[in-house]
Amino acid sequence: MALAYSPDTSIDSTRLAFIAAAIVVLAMLALYVVGFDQGAISRTGMYMHELMHDGRHLMGLPCH
């Protein structure tokens, strides 16, 4: 019988919790910027404003 080396590739619970928390924070930040910012952060001109405006329409958020 041949023995094969199998490295431990499991993710411990602390690291998994950190990754999940980081994903949730980034998702909430993206939702704020696209949905509720209304131009306060995106001061790069009309292109970014229109991009965020279209994102609000795609998510079904009221913007008018």
SELOSE-703674 format. One record per residue: x, y, z of N, C-alpha, C, O in turn; residue in three letters. Coordinates in steps of 0.2 Angstrom, whole numbers, padded with zeros to 4 digits, always signed. Example, Ala and Ser with C-alpha at 12.3 -4.5 7.8 and 13.67 -1.06 7.14 Angstrom:
<sites>
+0066-0028+0039+0062-0022+0039+0066-0016+0039+0071-0017+0042Ala
+0064-0011+0035+0068-0005+0036+0064+0000+0039+0067+0006+0040Ser
</sites>
This chain:
<sites>
+0004-0006+0000+0000+0000+0000+0004+0006+0000+0009+0007+0004Met
+0003+0011-0004+0007+0017-0005+0004+0022-0001-0002+0023+0000Ala
+0008+0026+0003+0006+0032+0007+0007+0038+0003+0012+0039+0001Leu
+0002+0042+0003+0002+0049-0001+0002+0054+0004-0002+0054+0009Ala
+0006+0059+0003+0006+0065+0008+0001+0070+0006+0000+0072+0000Tyr
-0004+0071+0011-0009+0076+0010-0009+0081+0015-0010+0081+0020Ser
-0006+0087+0012-0006+0093+0017-0013+0095+0019-0018+0095+0016Pro
-0012+0098+0026-0019+0100+0029-0020+0107+0026-0017+0112+0027Asp
-0026+0107+0022-0028+0113+0018-0034+0116+0021-0038+0120+0018Thr
-0036+0113+0027-0042+0116+0030-0041+0123+0033-0036+0125+0035Ser
-0047+0127+0033-0046+0134+0036-0049+0133+0043-0055+0131+0044Ile
-0045+0136+0048-0047+0136+0055-0053+0141+0055-0054+0145+0051Asp
-0057+0140+0061-0063+0144+0062-0062+0151+0063-0066+0156+0061Ser
-0056+0153+0066-0054+0160+0067-0053+0164+0060-0056+0169+0059Thr
-0049+0161+0056-0048+0163+0049-0054+0164+0045-0055+0169+0041Arg
-0059+0159+0045-0065+0159+0042-0069+0164+0044-0073+0168+0040Leu
-0070+0165+0050-0074+0171+0053-0071+0178+0051-0075+0182+0049Ala
-0065+0178+0051-0062+0185+0048-0063+0186+0041-0065+0192+0039Phe
-0063+0181+0037-0064+0182+0030-0071+0183+0029-0073+0188+0025Ile
-0076+0180+0032-0083+0181+0032-0085+0188+0034-0089+0192+0031Ala
-0082+0191+0039-0083+0198+0042-0080+0203+0037-0084+0208+0036Ala
-0074+0201+0034-0072+0206+0029-0076+0206+0023-0077+0212+0020Ala
-0079+0201+0021-0084+0201+0015-0090+0205+0016-0092+0208+0012Ile
-0093+0204+0022-0099+0207+0024-0097+0215+0025-0102+0219+0022Val
-0092+0217+0027-0090+0224+0028-0089+0227+0021-0092+0232+0020Val
-0086+0224+0016-0085+0226+0010-0092+0226+0006-0093+0231+0002Leu
-0096+0221+0007-0103+0222+0004-0107+0227+0006-0110+0231+0002Ala
-0107+0229+0013-0110+0234+0015-0108+0241+0013-0111+0246+0012Met
-0101+0241+0012-0098+0248+0010-0100+0249+0002-0102+0254+0000Leu
-0100+0243-0002-0102+0244-0009-0110+0246-0009-0111+0250-0013Ala
-0114+0243-0005-0121+0245-0005-0122+0252-0003-0126+0255-0006Leu
-0118+0254+0002-0119+0262+0004-0116+0266-0002-0120+0271-0004Tyr
-0111+0265-0005-0108+0269-0010-0113+0269-0016-0114+0274-0019Val
-0115+0263-0018-0120+0263-0024-0127+0266-0022-0130+0269-0026Val
-0129+0264-0017-0136+0265-0015-0138+0271-0012-0143+0274-0013Gly
-0134+0274-0007-0136+0279-0003-0131+0285-0003-0132+0290+0000Phe
-0126+0285-0007-0121+0290-0007-0123+0296-0010-0122+0302-0008Asp
-0127+0296-0016-0129+0301-0019-0124+0307-0021-0126+0313-0022Gln
-0118+0304-0022-0113+0309-0025-0108+0312-0019-0104+0316-0021Gly
-0109+0310-0013-0105+0313-0008-0098+0310-0008-0093+0314-0007Ala
-0097+0304-0010-0090+0301-0011-0088+0302-0018-0082+0303-0019Ile
-0092+0300-0023-0090+0300-0030-0090+0307-0033-0095+0309-0036Ser
-0084+0311-0031-0084+0317-0034-0079+0318-0040-0075+0322-0041Arg
-0079+0312-0044-0075+0312-0050-0078+0314-0056-0075+0313-0061Thr
-0084+0317-0056-0087+0319-0062-0093+0316-0063-0096+0311-0059Gly
-0096+0317-0069-0103+0314-0070-0103+0307-0072-0108+0303-0071Met
-0097+0304-0075-0096+0297-0076-0098+0293-0070-0102+0288-0071Tyr
-0094+0294-0065-0095+0290-0059-0102+0291-0056-0105+0286-0054Met
-0105+0297-0056-0112+0298-0054-0117+0294-0058-0121+0291-0055His
-0116+0294-0065-0121+0291-0069-0120+0283-0068-0125+0279-0068Glu
-0114+0281-0067-0113+0274-0065-0116+0272-0059-0119+0266-0059Leu
-0116+0276-0054-0119+0274-0047-0126+0275-0048-0130+0271-0045Met
-0129+0279-0052-0136+0280-0053-0139+0274-0057-0144+0272-0055His
-0135+0271-0062-0138+0265-0065-0137+0259-0060-0142+0255-0060Asp
-0132+0259-0056-0132+0254-0051-0138+0254-0046-0141+0249-0044Gly
-0140+0260-0044-0146+0261-0040-0152+0258-0044-0157+0255-0041Arg
-0153+0259-0050-0159+0257-0054-0158+0249-0054-0163+0246-0054His
-0152+0246-0055-0151+0239-0055-0153+0236-0049-0156+0230-0049Leu
-0152+0239-0043-0154+0236-0037-0161+0237-0035-0163+0235-0030Met
-0164+0241-0038-0171+0243-0037-0172+0248-0031-0177+0248-0028Gly
-0167+0252-0030-0167+0257-0025-0170+0263-0028-0169+0265-0034Leu
-0174+0267-0024-0177+0273-0027-0171+0279-0027-0167+0279-0023Pro
-0171+0282-0033-0166+0288-0033-0169+0294-0036-0165+0299-0037Cys
-0175+0294-0038-0178+0300-0041-0183+0303-0036-0186+0308-0037His
</sites>
